[in-house]
């Protein structure tokens, strides 16, 4: 399933690149920007050079340093920003969107933007000041920017609807009863769920998310915040990126030889809980979508876990009610 999800993510960004190139929104020499703390950013950084483009990724500054290192090794530029609400102008996704606009403005001022501006006009040549050179995060020959927008880009959903879902159906010969996955953008869960349920409406699909999940609160309460984050009770900084499921990733490594990251650990917790709820004799599918290599400084670091009160105390799966 790791190969499946990786292929689907590469398909997403490849399709997105081709569409952007065909429409003139992106040109060789341009920069693709994205706000991502996970696999999408790595896929973008992998694919962009094949089309002669650069990749600029904006991530929260509390994610594992390994993610920045991987992105930089792939040739991307990485900008780390403080975690804030999605409604804040400096949320990492909003910053990435802004960087694409700035890249277009930069290119238009200096006569390198080959696309058209909002008014459909081709900008004239300009002059690069020393201040602009110092402040710009783009190379002097940047030919504009394109915001990949994974949260709104329908290529995200389509890749899983047309790729991952049918592959799961084929690999299980249609003999499955449930699919469970956590959600970042929701593209995997939405695409796979739609695909599978069109083939068999009896397949149950589940969202697994950690405590404090905005999606869980939206479904159960109609709002994207917890009761603790309501007006007048909001935490000082409720946006820190810490994911639950810490215990099970070490269990998987010790007992199954699976070196997974926090998203995969969440998915496995979800699969076990779904199994407990629907009983034996059912086939449940989830996705192992990230490697533990990206989390060495966090979820595989004893000191980090201790500092955040996350040191696993279970020796097995007692925390899931399994002795």
C-alpha positions in Angstrom: 0.0 0.0 0.0 3.0 2.3 0.5 3.7 2.0 -3.2 0.1 2.6 -4.0 -0.1 5.8 -2.1 3.3 7.0 -3.3 2.2 6.4 -6.9 -1.1 8.1 -6.4 0.6 11.2 -4.9 3.1 11.3 -7.8 0.1 11.0 -10.2 -1.6 13.9 -8.4 1.3 16.2 -8.8 2.2 15.0 -12.3 -1.4 15.6 -13.5 -1.4 19.0 -11.7 1.9 20.0 -13.3 0.7 19.0 -16.8 -2.6 20.9 -16.4 -0.7 24.0 -15.1 1.8 23.8 -18.0 -0.9 23.3 -20.6 -3.0 26.2 -19.3 0.0 28.6 -19.1 -0.2 29.0 -15.3 3.2 27.4 -15.0 6.2 27.4 -17.3 9.6 25.8 -17.2 11.7 28.0 -14.9 8.7 28.7 -12.7 8.3 27.7 -9.1 5.6 25.5 -7.7 4.6 26.4 -4.1 2.7 24.3 -1.6 1.9 24.4 2.1 2.5 20.8 3.2 4.0 18.9 6.1 3.8 15.5 4.5 3.9 13.4 1.4 2.5 15.9 -1.1 5.4 18.2 -0.6 7.9 15.4 -1.1 6.1 14.3 -4.3 6.1 17.9 -5.6 9.8 18.3 -4.9 10.4 15.0 -6.7 8.4 15.8 -9.8 9.0 19.5 -10.3 12.6 19.3 -11.6 11.4 16.8 -14.3 9.4 19.7 -15.8 12.2 22.3 -15.4 10.5 23.9 -12.4 11.6 24.7 -8.8 9.7 23.8 -5.7 9.1 26.0 -2.7 7.5 24.4 0.3 6.1 26.1 3.4 5.8 24.0 6.6 5.0 24.5 10.3 8.2 25.0 12.2 7.3 22.3 14.7 7.2 19.3 12.3 10.1 16.9 12.4 13.3 18.4 11.0 13.8 15.2 8.8 11.0 16.5 6.6 12.9 19.7 5.8 16.0 17.7 5.2 14.3 15.4 2.7 12.8 18.3 0.8 16.1 20.2 0.7 17.9 17.0 -0.5 15.3 16.8 -3.3 16.2 20.4 -4.3 13.2 22.2 -2.8 13.5 25.4 -0.8 11.9 25.1 2.6 10.3 27.9 4.6 9.4 27.1 8.2 6.6 29.2 9.8 4.9 29.3 13.2 1.8 27.2 13.5 -1.3 29.4 13.5 -5.0 29.0 12.6 -5.9 28.5 8.9 -7.8 31.8 9.1 -4.6 33.6 9.9 -2.7 35.2 6.9 0.5 33.5 8.1 -0.8 30.0 8.2 1.6 27.9 6.2 -0.9 27.2 3.4 -1.7 30.9 3.1 1.9 31.8 3.0 2.5 29.3 0.2 -0.4 30.8 -1.8 1.1 34.2 -1.2 4.6 33.1 -2.4 3.1 32.0 -5.7 1.6 35.4 -6.2 4.9 37.0 -5.2 6.7 34.9 -7.7 4.4 36.0 -10.5 4.8 39.7 -9.4 8.6 39.2 -9.2 8.7 37.7 -12.7 6.4 40.3 -14.2 8.5 43.2 -12.9 11.6 41.7 -14.4 10.2 40.6 -17.7 10.3 36.9 -17.1 6.7 36.0 -16.5 5.3 34.4 -19.7 1.8 34.1 -18.5 -0.9 36.8 -18.1 -1.8 38.8 -15.1 -5.3 39.1 -13.6 -6.3 41.6 -16.3 -5.1 39.4 -19.1 -2.1 41.8 -19.9 1.4 40.7 -20.6 3.6 42.7 -18.2 6.5 44.8 -19.5 10.2 44.6 -18.5 11.2 46.0 -15.1 14.3 46.6 -13.0 15.6 44.5 -10.0 16.5 46.7 -7.0 19.1 45.5 -4.5 16.4 45.4 -1.8 14.3 43.2 -4.0 17.2 40.9 -4.5 17.7 40.5 -0.8 14.1 40.1 0.1 13.1 37.7 -2.7 12.9 34.0 -1.9 13.1 33.3 -5.7 16.0 33.0 -8.1 16.7 35.9 -10.4 15.5 33.9 -13.4 12.2 32.9 -11.9 9.5 32.6 -14.5 6.5 32.9 -12.3 4.8 30.8 -9.6 2.0 28.3 -9.4 0.3 27.3 -6.1 -0.5 23.6 -6.2 -3.3 24.0 -3.6 -3.6 20.4 -2.5 -6.6 21.2 -0.3 -8.7 22.4 -3.2 -7.1 20.7 -6.2 -9.5 18.1 -7.5 -6.6 16.1 -9.0 -6.0 15.0 -5.4 -9.4 13.4 -5.2 -9.3 12.0 -8.7 -6.0 10.2 -8.3 -7.4 8.2 -5.4 -10.8 7.7 -7.1 -9.2 6.5 -10.3 -6.0 4.9 -8.9 -5.9 3.9 -5.2 -9.6 2.8 -4.9 -9.6 0.5 -8.0 -6.2 -1.0 -6.9 -7.6 -1.8 -3.4 -10.7 -3.4 -5.0 -8.5 -5.5 -7.4 -6.0 -6.6 -4.6 -8.9 -7.8 -2.4 -10.9 -9.2 -5.3 -13.8 -7.1 -4.1 -13.9 -9.0 -0.8 -13.6 -6.2 1.7 -15.9 -4.7 4.3 -14.3 -1.5 5.5 -11.8 1.2 4.6 -10.3 3.4 7.3 -7.9 6.4 6.9 -6.9 9.6 8.6 -7.3 12.8 6.7 -4.9 15.7 5.8 -6.6 17.2 2.8 -9.2 14.4 2.8 -8.3 13.4 -0.8 -7.3 9.8 0.0 -10.4 9.2 2.1 -12.8 10.9 -0.3 -11.4 9.4 -3.5 -11.1 5.8 -2.2 -14.4 5.9 -0.4 -16.3 7.1 -3.4 -14.6 4.5 -5.6 -15.2 1.6 -3.3 -18.8 2.5 -2.5 -19.7 2.8 -6.1 -18.6 -0.8 -6.5 -20.3 -2.0 -3.3 -22.5 0.3 -1.2 -22.1 -2.0 1.7 -18.5 -1.2 2.2 -18.1 1.1 5.3 -15.6 3.9 5.3 -14.2 5.5 8.4 -12.3 8.7 9.2 -9.7 8.3 12.0 -8.3 11.5 13.5 -6.6 12.4 16.8 -8.3 14.2 19.7 -8.9 17.9 18.8 -9.5 17.0 15.1 -11.3 19.8 13.3 -13.0 17.3 10.9 -14.3 15.2 13.8 -15.8 18.4 15.5 -17.2 19.5 12.1 -19.1 16.2 11.7 -20.2 15.8 15.3 -20.8 19.5 16.3 -20.9 21.5 13.1 -17.8 23.6 14.0 -14.1 23.1 13.3 -12.9 23.5 16.9 -13.1 21.7 20.2 -15.2 22.8 23.2 -11.9 23.7 24.9 -11.1 26.1 22.0 -14.4 27.9 22.2 -14.4 31.7 22.7 -12.9 32.6 26.0 -11.4 29.2 26.6 -9.0 29.0 23.7 -5.6 27.6 24.6 -2.5 29.9 24.3 -1.4 28.0 21.2 -3.8 25.2 20.2 -2.2 24.6 16.8 1.0 22.7 17.7 1.4 19.6 15.5 1.4 16.5 17.8 -0.3 13.4 16.6 -1.6 10.6 18.7 -1.0 6.9 18.0 2.5 7.0 19.4 2.4 3.6 21.1 1.3 1.6 18.1 4.2 2.7 15.8 6.7 1.2 18.2 4.6 -1.9 18.5 4.5 -2.3 14.7 8.3 -1.9 14.5 9.0 -4.4 17.2 6.4 -7.0 16.2 5.9 -6.6 12.5 9.0 -5.0 11.2 7.0 -2.0 10.0 8.9 1.3 10.5 6.0 3.7 10.0 5.2 7.4 10.7 2.5 9.0 12.7 -0.2 9.0 10.0 0.3 5.3 9.3 0.2 4.7 13.1 -3.1 6.5 13.3 -4.5 4.5 10.4 -3.5 1.2 12.2 -5.2 2.4 15.4 -8.3 3.1 13.3 -8.2 -0.3 11.6 -8.1 -2.0 15.0 -10.9 0.0 16.4 -13.1 -0.7 13.3 -12.3 -4.4 13.7 -13.4 -4.2 17.3 -16.6 -2.5 16.4 -17.7 -4.8 13.5 -16.3 -8.0 14.8 -14.4 -11.0 13.3 -14.7 -12.3 9.8 -14.3 -9.0 8.0 -11.6 -7.6 5.7 -10.5 -4.1 6.7 -8.1 -2.0 4.5 -6.0 1.0 5.5 -2.9 2.7 4.1 0.6 2.9 5.5 1.3 6.3 4.0 4.5 7.5 5.7 7.8 6.2 6.9 9.3 6.4 10.4 12.4 7.9 8.8 10.5 11.3 8.7 9.9 11.1 12.5 13.3 10.1 14.0 13.6 13.4 16.0 10.0 13.2 17.3 8.1 10.0 17.7 11.2 7.8 17.8 13.0 10.1 20.2 12.6 9.2 23.8 13.5 12.7 25.0 10.9 14.4 22.8 8.2 12.0 23.9 9.0 12.6 27.5 9.0 16.4 27.1 5.5 16.2 25.7 4.1 13.6 28.1 3.8 11.0 25.3 6.1 8.2 26.5 4.4 4.9 25.8 3.7 2.9 28.9 2.0 -0.1 27.2 4.1 -3.1 26.3 1.5 -4.3 23.9 -1.8 -3.1 22.7 -3.4 -2.7 26.1 -4.4 0.9 25.2 -6.7 -0.5 22.5 -8.2 -3.0 25.0 -6.2 -5.9 23.6 -4.4 -8.0 26.2 
